[in-house]
Amino acid sequence: MNINKNFAWTTIFVKRLEKLGVRDVCISPGSRNTPLTLAFAATRKIKQHIFIDERASAFFALGIAKATGRPVAIETTSGTATAEIYPAIVEAYLTRVPLVVCTADRPEYLRNTGANQTINQDNLYKNHIRFFYDFRLPKLSKSRLQTLMRITDKAFFISSEKDRGPVHLNFPFEKPLEPSIKDSEIGEELFNEIINSAVINSTKKNNKINKNFIEEILNTRKLLILLGAMENRKEEKSVISLAEKLKSPVIADGVSSARFLTKNENVISTAASVFKSGVPEKFEPELIIQFGKAPTTNSLLSFFETTSAKKILINEFGDAHDPSRSFSKLIKTSVTDFTNELTAAIKERKIKRDAGYLSLLKKTEENVSNFKREFLLGTKESFEGKIIAGLFEALPDKANLFIGNSAPPRDADVFSGKMNKEIKIFSNRGASGIDGIISTAEGVSAKSKEPTFLLIGDVSFLYDISSLGSLSGKGTDLTIVLLNNNGGGIFTMLPIYNEKKYFNKYFKTPTNTDFKKIAEAFGCGYFNVENISDLKSTLAQSVKKGGVNVLELKTDADYSKDCREKYYSKVSEILND
């Protein structure tokens, strides 16, 4: 077969990704990545998403992978294009989201020669990648093609199972890049043999739980479960189910979905405000089991650091999600295996639990929740906590809510309560950056049947504004709930707020932006929402209209700061009583 060597190489690679189960690729235009682009263009099994902006492309891929749980391919040309996708790789690394990053490259001999669009791409993302391989220039020998297959299999299974997260494959190419220019030969028999070769997977083994530890859990009088952000909804539900069997309270972080389930009787949603006032002695557990990421709010992080309770982390990959480094033990096992094994043990044993401990926390949850409702009724419409509580009430059942970074996740943790409706929460809480939030939410929407909503602040919105242009015409729907407090409202929560001489210029940085004009310039719908009571009907309008719509609500950062302080003070009084 007369063939273009580069195109044959990438065709075999893409066929392998098809076989492994990759179903989406995000592509940005370029010259050096022509062989990769055209190989992906030729496949019907892998959907192509085209973005002129590599950063938007990578975060969109991140959103798809979050929604589906499957590895998504990202493909770029050489040079600084590869650096543009780094923020999304960092986020994927820290939250163990599977991505297969494919970077085109100039030949190695052109590095450090002044050659155009040539940088050192050798293990470029080495601090935030689960696996890297540089394929070198393509060669159509049997041994090199077998290596191509073996490495592709290895990268895929590391990304999806063994060490879940992003992997990086670097593809150097010499010209000619276009498949119409034939420069090599390959035997048809060899070509088919390579494409049809069997997939190689070294399966990851799960660890069994020590029987002594199971006994310790069953015999602990005051057991507390902490459920942080998790990407897997089934695992979240299995933890809630286990807590019910263990008769244990569950502190559900605001960026987990555990508060929004039909069965959530043992879930505690008010812990962030309760523990901000210090932990009463009666609230102290003897043993804490943590699933998922570390807590969002500082009050819970402080509680975890200062409590005298023994702390156990459960993590499939051995990740120690504890900034205080005060945990007692880390058990490397999957959430599903852990909950299944413990559930089986419960059936054979009686649990020695202090019933009063669960009752105490449930009663506190009830009292603080009732007070929260009364408190919010007495605040103005410009209070950010009131708007966020109203948003959760207004969301339809079986909705996706992507919570942006900065102030929104903290307010969501404090002011959202338990609800008997299913809301899937998504977030980028790995590095907690404000970049790529809109793109990631669009990626979630692209692979979800349920309506998707994004809660975002004005600075984060402006930071990812180019994504609005990249997303136009993608055929996906997204309702953006934009909280506009005219600058970095998060800084009002920090001591720097009292440094009035520097605060506005260097920290709050007012944007004074007309968001209606921005939305219209990018072809998005726009709604100005003045009353929280109108939020539900406006959300419904946006979903019915389809496409990308921006719902702007203007807030007051200074007033919101005062409201938060009054709220925490009153909660402290309730606890003292």
ABEGO torsion letter per residue (X at the ends): XBBBAAAAAAAAAAAAAAAAGBABBBBBBBAAAAAAAAAAAABAABBBBBBABAAAAAAAAAAAAAAAGBBBBBBBBBEAAAAAAAAAAAAAAAAGBBBBBBBBBBBAAABGAGBBGBBBABGAAAAABABBBBAEBBBABAAAAAAAAAAAAAAAAAAAAABBEBBBBBBBBBOBABAABBABBBBAAAAAAAAABBBBBBBBBBBBBBAAAAAAAAABABBBBBBBBBABAAAAAAAAAAAAAAGBBBBBBAABAAABBABAAABBAAAAAAAAAEBBAAABBABBBBBEBBBABAAAAAAAAABABBBBBBBAAGBBBBAAGABABBBBBBAAAAAAAAAAAAAABBBBBBAAAAAAAAAAAAAAAAAAAAAAAABBAABAAAAAAAAAAABBBGBBBBBBBEAAAAAAAAABBBBBBBBBBBBBAAAGBABGAAAAAAAAAAABABBBBBBBBAAAAAAAAAAAAAABGAGBBBBBBBBBAGEBAAAAABAAAABAAAAAAAAAGBAGBBAAAAAAAAGBBBBBBABAAAAAAAAAAAAAAEEBBBBBBBBBAAAAAAAAAAAAAAAAAAAAX
